[in-house]
Amino acid sequence: MAKKKAQPTLREALQEPFAAHEIKWRVGNVARNGKRATLLTYIDARAAMDRLDDVVGPERWRDTYQAGPDGGLICLLELLVTVRRAPRVRLLGADDEDGEPIWEWVGKRDVAENTKVEAVKGGVSDAFKRAAVKWGIGRYLYRIESRYWDIREGWANGKGVDVSAGAKGHIGWVPYPQLPDWALPKTARPSGGGESRKETTSEQQSRRGKHDPEWERGGQRAFMAQLAEIGIPYDILKHWLHQRGKPKPSTKPRKERDQLVKYLTEMADKKPRSPDQPDFVQSMKDEYAAWAESNPAPEEIS
């Protein structure tokens, strides 16, 4: 008899990469000379909803929202999952382990600020997507290496992403990059050639959670010293990155850690929009404190 094909676990089904046509791209940073730009990947809320419908069923997930600290919204995304099976009593009084399943709602939550365009609607969508990332949906997209691409003249016309630069307005476009094999659904991965690429060393280390070799050779000490100057404890930074689906600093190569430090320094130097708002570093600490107090991480369900 042929063996039955093993069914994916809940975690595996939720974490399965999306088809290439479901992936969206947007501009990250534009180089000062206006000749190159980075692109970032994301999925829209409808793609995450479709994944939940396909994996658990539309009747077995629900989302609720509440006001977040200092504005924004908190999304609680709950799935109805089997946590254990109830013992079935036989006529002789013995327990049968193959009893009826017991279902419970298990939730994960995250917060997002209201967006500049359609503030509330955008905030709901962002909070939902961030909560979905905690269930593993689209989390792999944060592990795709960000690099600069040459900006071409003209308009994308559906072949890429149009690029704007502040007061200059539209300055060109960047073609859609090729996704690495591991970022494609298993059924869509080419056996050879194809329109994909191999993952880079840094992508590989981030995906596997391995430390960057230089981290063990003094990189950790140097990074901790830089964080201390900014005033951000490492545990809070690691939590802040995790909440956004990004890998911890120890898995990043030195160049990416330097870029992270530069970004954190710039954000820490920015003044709040109003005297009532906390600065960037304090908002990270407040977010961590609120999470630790009211949102302990539930156990992973597989």
Summary of the structure (lengths in Angstrom):
residues: 302
radius of gyration: 22.2
end to end distance: 28.1
largest distance: 81.9
contacts: 779
relative contact order: 0.12
helix: 41%
strand: 22%
